[in-house]
Structure formats: structure tokens, C-alpha cells
């Protein structure tokens, strides 16, 4: 028996706006919308980002930005494409932290509800190799 991520849930103020964010930035596909039905705690939508199930649920968003985040692995040659997508919907890209040579590149940005995302080009083995 193994363990893997089933899904990630984010609480958002506006399901439609957050859905458009996921679709624009991550090419997410909406696969379910509860509408007025609430089988869970509130109205929700499910998206797939490739094989990753993301749930957004209506509610009070985070009151402040933190460094808690999810990082998506991307190819380095795709970073510029993501930067363009973020700029098109007026999402500010944050200045990243300093990095050890060879551990990969990252861009960080918040969604409309203070959730931090990272797009990272490195791998765990790359990072550990350069930390030794």
C-alpha cells in the first residue's frame, strides 16, 4: 500500500474567478460544479491539472499572505510562457528567494485569495546534490 496525494482543496471567495485563474495559468479543466447543491461544506468546483485533482470551495479566503505553498514542476523553457500568462491577468510575480547554483529556477505568485504558488524547474535530487 502506498500513499499519494488524492486532491488539494483551496477555499476561495469567488468560484468563477478562481476557476478562470486555474484554467488560464495551469490549463486546468473543470470536471464538476456543485451549483446550488452542497454535498460538502459549501459550493465547490473540481478541476484537473493534468492528473492532479484541485477542489475550490466557496468561503472566506486567507486573511493574509504566507509562505505556505504548492510548487508545480515545470520545464525551464516554459517559465516565460507562464510569466506571460500571469501578466495577462495582472498577477504580480514575486521576487524569488536566493538560490544555490543548480537547484533550479522558480517563480512565485499569489492567487486572488492569498494562496501562494510556485513554478519550479528543479527536482529533489538536484537540490540534495547541490546542498551536499
MONORGI-V589444 format. One record per residue. N is the residue number from 1. RES is the residue in one letter. BURIAL is # if it has 9 or more other C-alpha atoms within 8 Angstrom, else .. Layout:
# MONORGI-V589444
((N | RES | BURIAL) (N | RES | BURIAL))
This chain:
# MONORGI-V589444
((1 | X | .) (2 | X | .) (3 | X | .) (4 | X | .) (5 | X | .) (6 | X | .) (7 | X | .) (8 | X | .) (9 | X | .) (10 | X | #) (11 | X | #) (12 | X | #) (13 | X | #) (14 | X | .) (15 | X | #) (16 | X | .) (17 | X | .) (18 | X | #) (19 | X | #) (20 | X | .) (21 | X | #) (22 | X | #) (23 | X | #) (24 | X | #) (25 | X | #) (26 | X | .) (27 | X | .) (28 | X | #) (29 | X | .) (30 | X | #) (31 | X | .) (32 | X | .) (33 | X | #) (34 | X | #) (35 | X | .) (36 | X | .) (37 | X | .) (38 | X | #) (39 | X | .) (40 | X | .) (41 | X | .) (42 | X | #) (43 | X | #) (44 | X | #) (45 | X | #) (46 | X | #) (47 | X | #) (48 | X | #) (49 | X | #) (50 | X | .) (51 | X | .) (52 | X | .) (53 | X | #) (54 | X | #) (55 | X | #) (56 | X | #) (57 | X | #) (58 | X | #) (59 | X | .) (60 | X | .) (61 | X | #) (62 | X | #) (63 | X | .) (64 | X | .) (65 | X | #) (66 | X | .) (67 | X | .) (68 | X | .) (69 | X | .) (70 | X | .) (71 | X | .) (72 | X | .) (73 | X | #) (74 | X | #) (75 | X | .) (76 | X | .) (77 | X | .) (78 | X | .) (79 | X | #) (80 | X | .) (81 | X | .) (82 | X | #) (83 | X | #) (84 | X | .) (85 | X | #) (86 | X | #) (87 | X | #) (88 | X | .) (89 | X | .) (90 | X | .) (91 | X | #) (92 | X | .) (93 | X | #) (94 | X | .) (95 | X | .) (96 | X | .) (97 | X | .) (98 | X | .) (99 | X | .) (100 | X | .) (101 | X | .) (102 | X | .) (103 | X | #) (104 | X | #) (105 | X | #) (106 | X | #) (107 | X | #) (108 | X | #) (109 | X | #) (110 | X | #) (111 | X | #) (112 | X | .) (113 | X | #) (114 | X | #) (115 | X | #) (116 | X | #) (117 | X | #) (118 | X | #) (119 | X | #) (120 | X | #) (121 | X | #) (122 | X | #) (123 | X | #) (124 | X | .) (125 | X | .) (126 | X | #) (127 | X | #) (128 | X | .) (129 | X | .) (130 | X | #) (131 | X | .) (132 | X | .))
